[in-house]
Amino acid sequence: MSVQAPLEDDQTRQQANKDLIRKYTRVVFNAHNPERAAEFLAPEATWHGGTLGTVEGRDNIIGLLQGFIGALPDIDAVEQEMVAVDNTVWVRFVINATHQGDLLGIPATGRPVQWTAVYVYHLEEGKIVEEWAADDLLAILHDIGFVTPPWLAGINQGA
């Protein structure tokens, strides 16, 4: 029995971490409440956004989320896959939204956008302390008409 207990404890913690990330996605993104991120983020949380840079501190991350969700107010992140190991959770999403506000300095176009993303969350004591966000920014920029990748040039032209 003592051999099973650590495994069960790990599985319970990993399930709790997955549940927390699902709730975070549902409450903050899909219910469009960026200010509620404070419930899920540790005060010292760090967000890593690749080419978008790094944002440190819960309040600054909330500001980032307010801008992002404000530009895409109908955002809907659909979980495709989730894996938890120890205190780390990986999630793959397909995200749909409509570009209705300034996004990355680009004024609203009213165009629908869809992209894939992989997010990695590190949790401590039931709070997100670090997030790595890998969003397909090229897909977003293409969908809003800002850029056409060379490999798509000529496709659907004249339609």
C-alpha positions in Angstrom: 0.0 0.0 0.0 2.8 2.5 0.8 4.2 1.9 -2.8 0.8 3.0 -4.3 0.4 6.1 -2.1 3.1 8.3 -3.8 1.8 7.3 -7.3 -1.8 8.2 -6.3 -0.6 11.5 -4.7 1.2 12.3 -8.0 -1.9 11.5 -10.1 -4.1 13.5 -7.8 -1.8 16.5 -8.0 -1.5 16.2 -11.7 -5.2 16.0 -12.1 -5.7 19.1 -9.8 -3.2 21.0 -12.0 -5.0 20.0 -15.2 -8.3 21.1 -13.6 -6.8 24.4 -12.6 -5.6 25.1 -16.2 -8.9 24.1 -17.6 -10.7 26.5 -15.2 -8.2 29.3 -16.1 -8.9 28.8 -19.8 -12.7 28.7 -19.3 -12.9 31.7 -16.9 -10.2 34.0 -18.3 -10.3 33.3 -22.0 -13.5 31.6 -23.0 -15.7 33.7 -20.6 -13.6 36.8 -21.6 -12.7 37.9 -18.0 -9.0 38.8 -18.1 -9.1 40.5 -14.8 -10.0 37.2 -13.2 -6.5 35.9 -14.1 -5.5 37.2 -10.6 -7.3 34.2 -9.1 -4.9 31.9 -11.0 -1.6 33.7 -11.2 1.0 34.0 -8.4 2.1 37.6 -7.8 5.5 36.9 -9.2 4.3 35.0 -12.3 6.2 35.3 -15.5 4.7 35.0 -19.1 7.1 34.1 -21.9 5.7 34.9 -25.4 8.6 34.1 -27.7 8.9 37.0 -30.2 6.4 39.0 -28.1 8.8 39.1 -25.3 8.5 38.3 -21.6 6.1 39.9 -19.1 6.8 39.7 -15.4 4.4 40.1 -12.5 0.7 39.2 -12.2 -0.6 42.8 -12.8 1.4 43.2 -16.0 0.3 39.8 -17.3 -3.3 40.8 -16.6 -2.7 44.0 -18.6 -1.4 41.9 -21.5 -4.5 39.7 -21.3 -6.8 42.7 -21.2 -5.3 44.0 -24.4 -5.3 40.6 -26.2 -8.9 39.6 -25.1 -10.0 43.2 -25.8 -8.9 42.9 -29.4 -10.4 39.4 -29.7 -13.5 39.7 -27.4 -15.2 36.5 -28.6 -12.0 34.3 -28.2 -12.7 30.6 -27.8 -9.8 28.3 -27.0 -10.6 24.6 -27.6 -8.4 22.1 -25.9 -7.0 19.5 -28.2 -4.6 17.7 -25.8 -3.3 18.2 -22.3 -0.5 16.5 -20.4 0.6 17.0 -16.8 3.9 15.8 -15.3 4.8 16.9 -11.7 3.9 20.6 -11.6 4.0 21.3 -15.3 1.0 21.2 -17.7 1.2 21.3 -21.5 -1.9 22.2 -23.5 -2.5 22.3 -27.2 -5.3 24.5 -28.4 -7.2 25.6 -31.5 -8.3 29.1 -30.9 -11.0 31.0 -32.8 -11.9 34.7 -32.5 -12.8 37.8 -34.4 -10.4 40.7 -34.7 -12.4 43.5 -33.2 -9.8 45.8 -31.6 -6.2 46.9 -31.9 -4.0 43.8 -31.9 -0.2 44.0 -32.1 -0.6 47.6 -33.4 -3.0 46.5 -36.1 -6.5 48.2 -36.1 -9.6 46.0 -36.0 -10.5 44.3 -39.3 -13.6 42.4 -38.2 -12.1 39.3 -39.8 -12.3 35.9 -38.2 -9.0 34.3 -37.0 -8.0 30.8 -36.2 -4.7 29.6 -35.0 -3.0 26.8 -33.0 -1.1 27.3 -29.8 0.8 25.3 -27.3 1.0 26.6 -23.7 3.2 25.3 -21.0 2.3 26.2 -17.4 4.4 25.7 -14.3 2.4 25.7 -11.1 3.4 26.0 -7.4 1.0 25.8 -4.5 -2.1 25.9 -6.8 -1.0 29.0 -8.8 0.6 29.6 -12.2 4.1 30.9 -11.6 5.3 30.6 -15.2 3.8 30.3 -18.7 5.4 29.7 -22.1 3.0 30.7 -24.9 3.7 29.5 -28.4 0.9 30.9 -30.6 1.0 30.7 -34.4 1.3 34.4 -34.9 1.7 34.0 -38.6 -1.7 32.4 -38.9 -3.2 35.4 -36.9 -1.5 37.9 -39.1 -2.5 36.1 -42.3 -6.1 35.8 -41.2 -6.4 39.5 -40.4 -5.0 40.3 -43.9 -1.7 41.8 -42.6 0.6 39.4 -44.3 0.5 36.6 -46.9 3.2 33.9 -46.4 5.1 33.3 -49.7 3.8 29.7 -49.8 0.2 30.9 -49.8 0.7 33.6 -52.4 -1.6 33.0 -55.3 -3.9 30.7 -53.4 -7.6 31.8 -53.5 -6.6 34.8 -55.6 -9.5 35.9 -57.8 -12.0 33.9 -55.9 
